[in-house]
Amino acid sequence: MTAQVVVRTDRQRRLLHRLPWWIAALFLVGIAVVWIFPFLWMLSASLKDNMEMFTGGLKLWPDKFVWDNYTRAWNDAHFGRYLINTVVVTVITVVIVTVRCATAGYVLARYRFRGSKLFLGVLVATLFVPTGYTIIPVVKISMQLHLIDSLTGLILALSGGAYVSAILLYYGYFRQIPRELEEAAIVDGAGFVRIFFSVMLPLAMPVTATVAVLTFITTWNAFFLPLVFTFSRADLRTVSVGMQAFVGETATDWAGMAAAGVISIVPVVVLFIFLQRYFVEGISGAVKS
């Protein structure tokens, strides 16, 4: 049975090598078009009026460019304010999560203590727990600390999650670093904090970029917690919650919502373009270990 599988795999590889390069290129281009089409359609819809948006079907080129959609989204729907709130919340959350997960991953990877394997197993088990199961205790504690209806409470709630994937990425990366680096730093008189921030953390820059991108996207797109923490304070809303401003009692401004969607997705795309190399290196390095 194993020999048949090996022969079949070899035949498939030879068949792939015999295919002309342009067939593979056309196949990949087709997948890319299907993948990117929803984003292109949203960009097109943001430049149409509501009538053309529904009557135009899948046509990407608008009959008339309606730039007023962006003005209405930025000023009338207060999306400029929501964008500032989202940037503040996301940046601070990314910093807190990165430092916290890097420290946890470093300790689990480089130190052996009683119950370390059990602790790691519990972390992995939490990956299977449904998202949002802690919303009630988080809100109750935040109310007791008077953190509801504030960006501070929202930041603490978003950064206080487990982020097990980020910890495991750091754990896998730190495990493959030679211990001679730490020993040399100890000989030079460095303590735990100096070794971590001056030696180990700079070496884990690819993983840090990966964790930063993943945390940025998760925080930027968060909806449930920002909705709860800013329910009675419209001026503190983030872009995901601010989308509700386009939904009225009798009508929905779909073109304005599309313009707001384009505005909200641009920072994520720009961040990934600049950090994509580190993102790939971080994923491959952690998986390889």
C-alpha positions in Angstrom: 0.0 0.0 0.0 2.8 2.4 0.9 4.7 1.6 -2.3 1.5 2.4 -4.4 1.2 5.7 -2.7 4.8 6.6 -3.3 4.5 5.6 -7.0 1.3 7.6 -7.4 3.0 10.7 -5.7 6.0 10.4 -8.1 3.7 10.2 -11.1 1.9 13.3 -9.9 5.1 15.2 -9.5 6.3 14.2 -12.9 3.0 15.3 -14.4 3.3 18.7 -12.7 6.9 19.1 -14.0 5.7 18.4 -17.5 3.0 21.0 -17.5 4.0 24.3 -19.3 4.7 27.2 -16.9 2.0 29.3 -18.4 -0.7 26.9 -17.3 0.4 27.1 -13.7 0.6 30.9 -14.1 -2.9 31.1 -15.5 -4.2 28.9 -12.7 -2.6 31.1 -10.0 -3.8 34.3 -11.7 -7.4 32.8 -11.7 -7.2 32.1 -8.0 -5.8 35.6 -7.3 -8.6 37.2 -9.3 -11.3 35.3 -7.4 -9.6 36.1 -4.1 -9.2 39.9 -4.8 -12.5 40.5 -6.6 -14.5 41.2 -3.4 -12.1 43.9 -2.5 -12.1 45.4 -6.0 -15.9 45.4 -5.9 -16.0 47.2 -2.6 -13.6 49.8 -4.0 -15.9 50.2 -7.0 -19.0 50.3 -4.9 -17.5 53.1 -2.8 -17.4 55.3 -5.9 -21.0 54.6 -7.0 -24.4 55.9 -5.8 -26.8 53.5 -4.0 -28.9 53.0 -7.1 -26.0 52.1 -9.4 -24.5 49.9 -6.7 -27.5 47.5 -7.0 -28.3 47.9 -10.7 -24.7 47.6 -11.9 -24.3 44.0 -10.9 -20.7 42.9 -10.8 -19.5 45.7 -13.0 -16.4 47.3 -11.5 -16.1 50.6 -13.5 -18.7 53.2 -12.2 -20.7 55.2 -14.7 -20.1 58.2 -12.6 -17.5 58.6 -9.8 -19.2 59.7 -6.6 -16.4 61.0 -4.4 -18.9 62.4 -2.0 -19.3 59.0 -0.4 -15.8 59.4 1.2 -16.7 62.9 2.4 -19.9 61.7 3.9 -18.2 58.7 5.6 -15.4 60.9 7.0 -17.4 63.9 8.2 -21.1 63.0 8.5 -20.5 59.5 9.9 -17.5 60.8 12.1 -15.3 58.1 10.6 -12.3 60.3 11.1 -12.8 60.2 14.9 -13.5 56.4 14.8 -10.3 55.9 12.8 -8.2 57.8 15.4 -9.8 55.7 18.2 -9.0 52.5 16.4 -5.4 53.5 15.8 -4.9 54.3 19.5 -6.5 51.2 20.7 -4.8 48.9 18.2 -1.3 50.3 18.6 -1.3 50.1 22.4 -2.9 46.7 22.4 -0.3 45.4 19.9 2.6 46.7 22.2 1.1 45.1 25.3 0.3 41.7 23.7 3.7 41.5 21.9 5.7 42.1 25.1 3.5 39.9 27.2 3.5 36.9 24.7 7.2 37.3 24.1 7.9 37.1 27.8 5.7 34.1 28.3 7.1 32.3 25.3 10.6 32.9 26.4 10.1 31.6 29.9 8.3 28.5 28.6 11.0 27.8 26.0 14.2 28.5 28.0 13.2 27.6 31.6 12.1 24.3 33.1 10.0 24.5 36.2 7.5 22.2 37.9 4.3 22.1 35.9 5.7 23.8 32.8 4.5 21.0 30.5 1.1 21.0 32.1 0.8 24.8 31.8 1.8 24.5 28.1 -0.9 21.8 27.6 -3.5 24.0 29.2 -2.6 26.8 26.9 -3.0 24.6 23.8 -6.3 23.3 25.2 -7.7 26.8 25.3 -7.4 27.1 21.5 -10.5 24.9 21.4 -12.5 27.1 23.7 -15.2 29.2 21.8 -14.4 32.9 21.4 -16.3 35.3 23.7 -16.7 32.9 26.6 -15.1 35.4 29.0 -17.2 38.4 28.0 -19.4 38.3 31.1 -16.6 38.3 33.7 -14.6 40.8 31.7 -17.5 43.2 31.6 -18.4 42.7 35.3 -14.8 43.3 36.4 -14.5 46.4 34.1 -17.7 47.8 35.6 -16.4 47.3 39.1 -13.2 49.1 38.2 -15.2 51.9 36.4 -13.5 51.1 33.1 -16.6 50.8 31.0 -17.2 53.6 28.4 -13.4 54.3 28.2 -10.6 53.5 25.8 -8.5 52.4 28.7 -10.9 49.7 29.6 -11.3 48.6 26.0 -7.5 48.4 25.6 -7.1 46.3 28.8 -10.0 44.0 27.7 -8.6 43.5 24.2 -5.0 42.9 25.4 -5.9 40.7 28.3 -6.9 37.7 26.1 -4.9 34.5 26.0 -3.3 35.0 22.6 -2.1 31.4 22.7 -1.0 31.3 19.1 1.3 34.2 19.7 2.8 32.6 22.8 3.4 29.3 20.8 5.1 31.2 18.0 7.6 32.7 20.4 7.9 29.4 22.2 8.9 27.6 19.0 11.3 30.3 17.9 13.1 30.7 21.2 13.6 27.0 21.5 15.9 26.9 18.5 18.2 29.7 19.7 21.5 28.3 21.1 21.9 28.6 24.8 25.5 29.9 24.3 24.1 33.3 23.6 22.5 33.5 27.1 25.5 32.1 28.8 27.7 34.7 27.1 25.4 37.5 28.3 25.4 36.0 31.9 29.2 36.1 31.9 29.0 39.7 30.9 26.8 40.4 34.0 23.5 40.6 32.3 20.3 39.7 34.2 17.0 38.3 33.0 15.5 41.6 31.9 18.7 42.7 30.0 19.1 39.3 28.3 15.5 39.2 27.2 15.3 42.8 25.8 18.8 43.2 24.5 19.6 39.7 23.2 16.6 37.4 22.8 13.9 39.8 21.7 15.9 41.4 18.9 16.7 37.9 17.5 13.0 37.2 17.4 12.1 40.1 15.2 10.5 37.9 12.5 8.2 36.4 15.1 7.5 39.8 16.6 6.5 41.2 13.2 4.2 38.1 12.7 2.6 38.6 16.2 2.2 42.3 15.6 0.4 41.8 12.2 -1.9 39.1 13.6 -2.7 41.1 16.7 -3.2 44.3 14.6 -5.7 42.6 12.3 -7.5 40.9 15.2 -7.8 44.2 17.2 -8.6 46.3 14.2 -11.5 44.0 13.2 -12.8 43.4 16.8 -16.5 44.2 17.1 -18.0 42.6 20.2 -15.8 44.1 22.9 -15.7 47.6 21.4 -19.5 47.5 21.0 -19.9 46.7 24.7 -17.3 49.1 26.0 -18.6 52.1 23.9 -22.3 51.3 23.8 -23.2 54.6 25.5 -20.3 56.7 24.2 -20.5 57.1 20.4 -17.4 59.3 20.4 -15.3 56.3 21.5 -16.4 53.9 18.9 -13.9 52.0 16.6 -14.3 51.6 12.9 -15.9 48.2 13.1 -18.6 49.5 15.4 -18.8 52.8 13.5 -20.1 51.0 10.5 -23.5 50.9 12.2 -23.8 54.6 11.6 -24.7 53.9 8.0 -27.7 51.7 9.0 -30.8 53.7 9.6 -34.3 52.8 10.7 -35.8 53.0 7.2 -32.7 52.8 4.9 -29.0 51.9 4.7 -26.3 54.0 3.1 -24.5 51.1 1.3 -22.3 53.3 -0.8 -21.2 55.3 2.3 -20.6 52.0 4.1 -18.4 50.8 1.2 -16.4 54.0 1.4 -15.9 53.5 5.1 -14.9 49.9 4.5 -12.2 51.0 2.1 -10.9 53.6 4.6 -10.8 51.0 7.4 -8.9 48.4 5.3 -6.2 50.6 3.9 -4.0 50.7 7.2 -4.1 46.9 7.4 -3.0 46.5 3.8 -0.2 49.0 4.2 1.1 47.4 7.4 1.1 43.9 5.8 3.0 45.2 2.7 5.8 46.6 4.8 6.0 43.5 7.2 5.1 40.7 4.8 8.8 39.5 4.7 9.1 39.3 8.4 5.6 37.7 8.6 6.6 34.8 6.4 10.0 34.4 8.2 8.3 34.3 11.6 5.7 31.7 10.6 8.3 29.5 8.8 10.8 29.8 11.7 8.3 28.9 14.4 6.9 26.0 12.4 10.3 24.6 11.5 11.3 24.4 15.2 
